[in-house]
C-alpha cells in the first residue's frame, strides 16, 4: 500500500479549512480529551494547547469493495497431517499465560491517532456552548482604542481616499456652469446655420461664414475647459473617535478561616482561574480584585490570596461589605461589567446570616452582571448554602450556586454555571 505524506508548509493557511473540518468531525472526542486535561492540569498550564489522541478505529474510513459473486472453482493444496473432520489441538501457552514464542515482524496493531491543538483551539473547546449573562450591558469610553468614522467630504486629503463619484459630479457641474452660455449660443448659431438654403447670395454666404467661424470659436473655448480641475477633487473625510471598549472587573472572594484547608483553596483557585480565562475571551480589559476574609475582610494580592494561612472564625458579611465598598469607590456600575465569584466551605457565624442577606440583596446583586457561589466540601450543605438558596429565588438571572467535592467537579460545575441559556 502506498502512503502520501504532504510535507509542504502551510502557506497562506491553505490547510486551515481542512484542519477546521477535521476538528468539527471529531469534536466529541476532542471535547472529552479537553475535559480530562482541565481536571489534570496545573493552573500555570491551563492556557497551553493539548495533545489529543483518537482511537484509530474511530477515524477509519468506510471502504467499498467487490464481493465474491458468481460461481468459482478453487483448488487448495493438500497436507500430510490432517483430513476432513480432524480436531485440532489447542496451542501451547493458553489458560491466560503468555506464550513462549518469539516476537514477530509481521502484522500491525491499532495505534491511536495523536495530534496537537493550539492554545486558542483548546480554549475554544473548553468554553464551547458557554455564555455570560447580560454581557456588555455597560461600556466605558477608553482612550486607548480608536476607530475611524466617515465625517463628510473634504477638498484636501490622501489620493487613496478620493471620492470618485463626488469628484466626477463636481467636475461635471463646473463644466456645465462655465460652458452653459457658450453651449446655448452655439445651439442658436447652429439653428441659424441650418436655415440657409442653397443657392446663397453673396451677402448670405458672408453671413454663413461668420456664423461658422463663431461656432468654431465657441467650440474651441468649450474644448478648452479642463475635464477635471484641482477644485473638483473631493476626498472622504474620516475622523478618529474613541472606541467604546467593554471592560470588566472580577471579584474573587474566599474564606480563609481555620476550616479552609490548602486543598480546598487549590480547588477554589481552579474555579477562579477558569472564570478569569472565560472573561478574557469576552472582554478586552479585565481587572481582578482579590478579597479574603475570616472575621475581617481585606483586599490582597494574588499570592497572599491563595497561599497565606489564616485562622479564626468566619464572618462572611465582612467580605460582602468590602465588595460593595470597592464597587462604589472604584468601579461605577454604570461603566463597568462586574462579576463576582465566592468560594467557601459554607461555615458562617449564625448571627451574621441576616446581615449577609441584606448586603447581597441591596448592595451587591442589583449592581453585578453575574455572581457565582461554590461551596467546597463533601459534607452536608452549610448555613451559607441555605441562605443563598433563598436569595437565588429572587435573583435567578444573575446569581448561581453550586457544590463541589473535589478537583474533578470544577470543570463540570463551571460549565453548569455558565451554560448558554435562551434568556442570556
GIKA-V932461 format. One line per field, one symbol per residue. ss: DSSP state (H for helix, E for strand, - for the rest). phi: phi as a letter, one per 40 degrees, with the letter a starting at -180 (. if undefined). burial: I if it has 24 or more other ideal C-beta (glycine too) atoms within 12 Angstrom, else O. Layout:
ss->???
phi->???
burial->???
This chain:
ss->----------HHH--HHHHHHHHHH-HHHHHHHHHHHHHH--HHH----EEEEEEHHH-----------------------------------------------------EEEEEE-HHHHHHHH---E---------EEEEEEEEEEEEEEE----HHHE-HHHHHHHHHHHHHHHHHHHHHHHHHHHHHHH-------HHHHHHHHHHHHHHHHHHHHHH------HHH--EEEEEEEEEEE-EEEEEEEEE------HHHHHHHHHHHHHHHHHHH----EEEEEEEEE---EEEE-HHHHHH--------HHHHHHHHHHHHHHH------EEEEEEEE-----HHHHHHHHHHHHHHHHHH--EEEEEEE------HHHHHHHHHH------EEEEEE---HHHHHHHHHH-E-----
phi->.cbbbcbccccffccccccccccccbcccccccccccccbcccccccccacbbbdcccbcccbcaccccgbbbbbcccacbbbcgcbcccccgcfgcccccccbbbgacbcccbabbcccccccccbcgbaccfcfcbbbcbccbbbcbcbhbbcbicdcccccccccccccccccccbcccccccccccccccccbccbcccccccccccccccccccccccccccbbdcccbbccbbcbccdbcbbbbcbbacbcccccccccccccccccccccccccbbcbbbbbbbbabcbbacbccccccbccbbhcbbcccccccccccdccbbdccbbcbbbbbbacgcacdcccccccccccbbbdcbbcabbbbbbhcccdcdcccccccccccbccbabbabbbadccccdcccccbccbccc
burial->OOOOOOOOOOOOOOOOOOOOOOIOOIOOIIIOIIIOIIIOIOIOOIOOIIOIOIOOOOOOOOOOOOOOOOOOOOOOOOOOOOOOOOOOOOOOOOOOOOOOOOOOOOOOOOOOOOOOIOOOIIIIIIIIOIOIIIIOOIOIOOOOOOOOOOOOOOOOOOOOOOIOOIIOOIIOOOIOOOIOOIOOOIOOIOOOOOOOOOOOOOOOOOOIOOIOOOIOOIOOOIOOOOOOOOOIIIIIOOOOOOOOIIIIIIIIIIIIIOIIOOOIIIIIIIIIIIIIIIIIIIIOOIIIIIIIIIIOIIIIOOOOIIOOOIOOOIIIIIIIIIIIOIIOOOIOIOOIIIIIIIIIIIIIIOOIIOIIIOIIIOIIIOIIIIIIIIIIIOOOOIIIIOIIIOIIOOIOOIIIIIIIOOIOIIIIIIIOIIOOOOOO
